[in-house]
Amino acid sequence: MAALDLFGRRWTLRILWELRDEALGFRPLQQRCDGMSSSVLQQRLTELQQTQLVERDATDGYRLTALGKDACDEMRGLHRWSERWAAALDQAPPGSTGPTS
């Protein structure tokens, strides 16, 4: 439940997703997150550091820890599923409630 609480906080998954391939400084990360407020970004980064998913690197950027990389690996499966889901919804006739199987 603690993981669901953390991941359910606004912007948390987006921050992890943006850090999945490379470390980023505060401003570049903020820009990739559609310009979220600096106070919210700082709060989320603090939470992610406290939960050992994100750490500061030598250049004062933010990067995923080994645990953070594991979390992103798990999110990739959800990302693949969401692409299949979106394709199924795109193929559904207008006004339908979506796929039934």
Summary of the structure (lengths in Angstrom):
residues: 101
radius of gyration: 16.2
end to end distance: 28.2
largest distance: 52.8
contacts: 245
relative contact order: 0.13
helix: 58%
strand: 7%
